[in-house]
Amino acid sequence: MSEPRVKRIKTCLPLCKTHISSAGSLARQNFPTVVEESLCGVSTLLMEVSYRLEALAKIFEQSDLALPRVSAYFHQESLKELDRAEAMLQYMSQRGGKYCSKNIQRPGTEEVCAVLPALEIMLNQWKEEMSVMLELNQLAHEYGDPHTASVIKSQFIQPLVPKVKLIGDLLTSARRVGCTGDSTGGFGEYLIDQLQETLTTA
């Protein structure tokens, strides 16, 4: 017998509107369908973040920009986001959930041609991700799934806090050294690229 559909509370979480519930899974225990649907949608969001960061990395590999350390940083963070998506999918599987494959949206970074807008995109992306994770944590609490709430807090929310702080600091530094939002920037971008230790060890 399938699990009855529960009316969703109003939410801004990315939804999996075509989700196929795994209510018949033998591994499933105290795993509300509404939480499973949200995890499915959020995991796709993480994949889209990874794709967007990788697109930014490729921009700074181009010969007319040539900021290899900035590129390496975006590539590094892209891989980390992909790892987070895979960790969420693995958690869903352990709880008896099911992932519904969906199309990944275009990164929307075609107009980026400087460090400043790239960092702004990353900061906004992580702020959105933080908001989504906080709402997912609250949703799990409201539907009586403290295990999911704990996993979201420890594995997905806490690691985001220093990332948001770092990018905020980098944006401040980029503006101070003269980075611009278009292709007219010069030495400021070079200085940001030289922050190798800050960028690649964060």
N, C-alpha and C positions, 0 to 999 in steps of 0.2 A: 504494500500500500504506500503510495507516494505521500510525501510530507505536504500538508496543506499550505497553500500560498498565504504568506503573511503580508498584510497591507504595509507598504513602506512609509516611513515617516518622510517628510519633505527634506530633501538632501541635495547637496551640491557635489556629491561623490560621482565620479565617472561610472555610469551604469553599464551593465551588460544586458541590454534589453532583450537579447535573444538567448539568454542563458538557459542551458539545459541542466536542471538540477540533478545531483547525484544522490538523491534521497534514498535510493536502494542500496547504496554502498555498505558493505559489512564493516568497513573501517569507520563509518560515520558515527559520531557520538556527541551530543550537545553542540551541534554545528548548525546554527540557524541558516536557513536558505538565504535570507536577506544579507547575512554576513558573507556567505559564499559568493553571491552575486557581486557584492562590493569588492571583494578581493579579486575577483575575475576582472572587473573593470579597472581597478587600480594597477594590477599587474600589467595591463596593456598600456596604461599611462606611463609606467616606468620604462617600458620598451620604447615608447615615443620620446621620452626624455633622453634616453641613451642614443637614439637615432639623431636627435637634434644636436646633441653635444658632439657626436662624431662628424656631423655636417660642418659644425663650427671648426673642428680640428682640421678638416680638409681645406677650409678657406685659408687658414694660416700656413698651409704647406705650399701655397701657390707662389710662384716666383716673384710676382709683383708685391706680395706682402712679406713673405719669408720671415716668419717669427716662429722658429722651430720649438722653442720652449713653451710658448703659449699653445702651439698646436699639440705638443706632447701632454700638456695639462688637460686640455679638453678631451683628448683621446683617453687619458687615464680616467677621467671622471665618467666618460661614456661607458667604459668597461665596468666601472663600479656600479653604475646604474643598472647595467645589464645583469650584473651579479645579484643586485637587489631584486630585480624582477624574477630571476630564476629561484632565488630564495623564497619569494612569496609563492611561486608556483609549487615548489617542493613542499612548503607548509600546507598549501591547499590539498595536495595529494595525500599528505600524511593524515589530514583530518577527514579524508574521504571525499574531498571536493573534486570538481572537474573544471578545467579551463576550456573556454570556447575561443578558438582561434579567430582573430579579427584583423582587418586591414589596419596597418600602421599609417598614421597621417603623415603628410609631407612635413619636413622640418620647418619650413617657412623662414629660412635663413638666407635666402638668395640675395637680399639687399645688403647684407652685412659686409663691410669693407674696412673695419677698424676694430681695435681692441675694446674700446669703450662700449659700443652697442652690444658686442658679444658678451661682455661681462654683465651688462644690464639684462640681457636675455637669460643668462644663467641664474642671476639673482632672482629674477621674477619667477623663473621655472622652479627654483627650490623653495621659494615662498609659497607658491601654489601647491607644491608637493607636501610641504609641511602642513598647510591647511587641510589638505585631503587626508593626510595620515592622522591628524588630530581628530577629524570628524569620523574617520574609520574606527579609531580607538573608542570614541564616545558611543558610536553605533554598537560596537561589540559589547560594551558595558550595558547599554540599554536593552539588548536582546539576550542578556544572561550568558555571555560567552567570555568570561574573564581570561581564559587562556589566550584567545586571539588578541584581546586588549593588551595583555602583557607582552606578547611577541611583537606587536606593532610598536609599542612604546620602546622596548629595548633594542630591537633590530632595525627599526625604520625611523623613529622620531629622534632618538638621542643622537645618532650619527649625523643628522642633518643640522643640528644646532651650530657646531663649529664651522660647518661649510658655509652657512649663511653669514656668519661673522667674518670669515676669511674673505669672501667675495665682497662684502661691504667695505672692508678695509682696502682691498685691492682697487675697488672703484674710486674710493677717496684718493688713494695714491695716484691712480691713473689721471684723475682730473688735476691734481696738484702738479704733476710733471708735464702737463700740457697735451695729454691725449685728447683727440677730438672725435666726434661722432661720424666723421667722413674720412675720405682717403687723403686729406691734406695733412694729417698728423705725421710726425717724423720721429724726432729724438725721444719723445715721450714713450712711443711704442717700443723703441729700442730699449729704454730703461726698464720698462715693465717686463720685456722678454728676458732681461738679464737677471730677474729675480728667480733664478733657477731653483734655488733651495726652497724658497717659499712656495713656488708653484708645484714642483714635482714631488715634494715630500709631505704635502698637506693631507 
